[in-house]
Amino acid sequence: MISQPSIETEYLFALCNPGSEKALKLEAESQTLGWRQSYQRRGFVTFKADAPFSIDSLNVALGTARRLCLSLGKSTTREAAIERIDATQAASQIHHARFHDRKMQSIHPDTPAQRPTIGQLIGTVVELGPTEFWAGIHRHAPFLSPDPAGDAGIAMPAESPSRAWLKLEEAARFFDLEFTANDIVVELGCAPGGVVLALLNRGASVIGVDPAKMADVVLASAIPLREAAPRSQAWFFHCRKPAALTSKRDLGQDVTWFMSDMNQSPEVVLKECARFCKMAPSIRGVLITLKLTELSQVAEKAQWLASLAALGFKTQRLQQLSVHHKEFALLALK
């Protein structure tokens, strides 16, 4: 860990998707953190506690928070907010974010900064209005977005058949995931193929489970039989069955990741995840899009994480990404 000065503040703030503020408060309450909501704007919530917050106070996993920062206070100009961060003599980078176009967005410089190293202190300036700029500071950690406000600003290519492409790319960026030619991913609910296209472009092969039709851009890499998979290039095998009818034979050997973008409840998706992990014990990673009917369901996350821990996944992270609405990315790793 990088040696760091001691910083304590009266407040911390969280950046989230607009509309998730209430769920954020509920999630913090369910984890008995002892935080009390103090101030709120769209995509921005401050908390106070009985004792001052320190950098270590940020070492909590709140899936609704795209960024947690120690609050250094509010200023009327961007320059004054930057001065608050500079006064700590701790931050080696400063991120800029703003609430704009009904979203909490990152402001990316013309020359992107290098990905922060683990333990590095990063300052954040959040613009909530023409004369409202908040300054904060956080420590970069594993499975934490390297981007301002947890927003990579990724643009979907024209050839992508669905927004699922964005979900995969945003999750890979947020969690710092890599997929290689050695990976075989099974994805449930794959049609029309947004995630499949992203994985193929990254060099991974995909077994897509879905009775629906796939986009032509994905079928260009399709193979007719699972047994006919080439070794020299990424491939796609379309298993045109419902998830419940998929068998071990459909998967073959050496599946390394389980993914799902099914329009089903978290309970159904996690049940299928358990079944597939038993059919393919070589699975070492899970990345699921959980689709909720109400954001208040985030209070059930302890049950979701426990079900994955029971399958042998030692690391679990739940995260609402900037591209999500009533959805969360659920990551689990062995």
N, C-alpha and C positions, 0 to 999 in steps of 0.2 A: 504494500500500500504506500502511496506517495505521502511524504510528510506534509502536513497541512496545518495552517494556523487555526486556532480555536475561534469559531464563529457561533454566536448565539443570538437568536432574535425572538421577539414576542409572538410573531405570526409566521405561518407558512402559507403558500398558495399552491393551488392545483389548477392545471389547464386541462380542459376536457372538451368533449364534443358538446356543442350547444344542445340543450335538452337532456343532458346527462347529469346535471347539477344535483338533482334530488337523489338520483341513484348513487352518486358519489358520496353524498352525506350518509345514505343508508348503508353503503358498504363500509364506510369508516366506523359507523356505530356497531355494525355486526362483528367487527374485529376488536371491539372494546378498546379503541386507541385513546379514548379520553379527550378527543378533539371536539371543540365546539365551533360550529360555523359562525363566522364573524361578518363577512361581507361577500356579496355575490353579484356577478354580472354574467351575461351569456358567455359560457365557456371558461369562466374564471371564478374560483371559490377560494376564500381565505379561511383559515382555521386558527383558533387560539386554544391553548391548554393551560393547566395550572402552573406548569413549570416552563421555562424558556425552551424553545426548540434549538437543536444543534444539527449539524450535518448528519449525524447518525439517526436523527429523528426521521429522516427520509428513507431509511432502510425498511420500508414497508411495501407490500405488494398490493396496490389498489388498481384493479383492472380498469376502472373508469377514469383514472388519471393518466393522461398522456405525458404529463410532466409534473413533478413535485419539486418545489423550490423553497428554500428559506426566504422569507420576504424581507427585503431591505427597505421597503417603504414605497410611497407614491410620490411622483414628481409631476410637474406641469409640462416638462419638455423631455425629449429623448436624451438630450445632452446631460441634463441633470440626473436622469436615471443612470446613465453610464457612469457619471461621477460617483454615484453611490456604490456601484460595483467596484470601480477602481479604488475606492477608499478602503476596501477590504484587503487589497494587495494580495489577493488569493486567486482570482480567476485568470486563466491563461487564454480563454476564448470568451467571446460574448455573442450569444444568440439573440436574434430579434424575431419577435412574433407580433401578430396583431389580430384583432377581431375585425374581419372584413368579409363582405359578401355573405353574411350570416354564418361564417365559419371562423374557428380559431386556426389561423394559418401561420406557417413559417414565412419568414422573409429571407430568401436565400441570396447571399452575396454573388457578385459576378464571378468571383474566384472562390469556389467552395473550400471551406477549411478541411483539414485532414480529420479523419474520424478520431474522436477523443480516445485517449488511452484510459484503461481502467484506473480509477482513483483520481483522475484529473478533475479539477474544479472548473465549472462552466458558469458564466453569468448569463442571465436572461433578462431582456427588456421586453415587456409586454405593452403594446399600445391598445388601449381600450377606447380611446376617443382622442379628439384633437389636443386636449390638455390633460390627459390621464395616462401616465406612463408608470408602470410598476417595475421595480428592479428585484431580481432574485438571484439565488445561487444554488447550485446542486453539484453533486459528485457523480461522475459517470461510473456506471456499474454494468456488469453483465446483464444481457437481456433488456437493456435500456436504449431507447432510440438515440442515435447520435445527432439528430436533427432538431432545429428549433421547434419547440412546442410538440415534439414527436410527430412532425409532419415532413415527410421526405419530398413532397411536391412532385411526385412521380406522375408523368403524363402517360395515359394509355395509348398504345399504338393503334393506328387505324385498322390493322388486320386482326386485332383481338376480337373474338366473337362475344365476349361478355366482360362485365366489371370484375368477375372473379380473378382476372389477370391482375388487376390492381391490388386485390386483397392478398394475393400470394407475394407480389413484389414488395408491398408495404410491410408485410410480416417478415419477409426475409431481411429487409433493411432494418426494421425495428429490432429484431432479435439477433441480427448478425448470423443468419443461417447460410450455409453453403450447400449446394446440390451439385453432384459431379456425375461423370459417366459411370461411376460405380453404384449409383443409386437407382433403385427401381421403386417407384411410388405407386401405391394403389389409391385411387381417389374415388370416393362414392359421390354420386350426384354430379358427374363430370360434364354433362352436356350443358351448353354447346361446345365448351372446351377452353375457357379462359385460363384456368389453372394449368391444364395440360399444355397449352401453348407456351406459357411462361417456363414450365419445367423443361420442355423440349429445347427451348432456346438456351437454357442453362446446361444442357447436355445430359439431363436425366431422362430415363425411360419411364413410361407410365402405363399402368393397367387401369383403364377407366371403366367404372361400373355404373351403367345407366341405360335403361331401355330406349331413351330418346336419341335422336339423331345428332351426330357431331358435325361441326363446321368443316368445310372443305380444307381450310388451312391446317387443321389438325389431321384430317384423314390422309393428307399427303405423306405423313410419316407412319401410317397404319400398317400393321402386319396382319396376315389372315389367321394365323394360329399363334397361341402363346409359345408353343414349342419351336416356332420358326424365328424366334427373336435373334437378330444379328448381334454380333459382338463388337462390331466396328463403328456403330452409330446409334444415336438415340432413336427409340421406336415407341409406338403407341399401339396397344392392343385394346380393342373395344369389346368389353364383356357386356353384351346387350341383355342384361338380366337385372331384376331388382336386387338390391343388396342382400336381402334375406335368402335369395336362392343361389348366391355365389358360393362356390365350393373351393376347397383347397386346391383342386386340380386347376381351376381357373387362375389361381395365383402363381402356381409354379413355385420355384425356390428363389431365395435371395432377395425377397422384398425387404426394403430398408425403411420405408416411410408409409404411414397410414394418414390419409387426408380425407376430409369430407366437406362438402358444401351442400349437403342435402337440406331440403326444406322440411325438416322434422324437428321435434322437440329435442332439447339436450339429452333427455333420458333415452330416447330412441337411438340417437347418434352414438352416445357412449356405450350403449348395449351392443351396437354393431361393431364399435371399435374393439370391445373386449373379445367378440367372436372372431374378428379378423386377426387380432394379435395372437389368439390361440391357434388359428390355422397357419399363421406365418410367424413363428417365434423369432425369426431374424429381424423383425421390425424393431428399430431402435429409436424411432422418432414419430411423434404424432403431431399433426397440425390440423385443427378442426375449426370450422366456422360455426359457432353456436348462434342460432337464430332464435331470439326471444320474442314472446308476445308482448311482454312488458319489461322495461329496464329494471324494475324492482326485483326481478328474478335473480339479479346479481347476488342477492343475499344468500342464494343457494350454492354459491361457488365452492364452499368447503366440501360439499357432497361430490361435486364434479371432480375436484382435485383428488379426493380420497379414492374415487373409483379408478383413477389412473395410477395412483400410488399402489393400489392393490394388484395392478398388473405389472409392477416392477419398475415403473417410471419414477426415478428419484428426483427429477426436476420438473416442476410444473409452473406455468405462467399463464394467467388470464389477462388479456389486454384488449381494450377497445381501441381500434386504430382510427386514424383520421378519415378513412374511406368507409367506415362502418356507420350504420344507422342503429337499428335495434339488434346489433350483432356484436360478438366478441371473438377474438382469435384465442384459441386454447392450445398452448404448446406443452408437450411433455417429451422428455428425453431420458434415455437410460444411460 
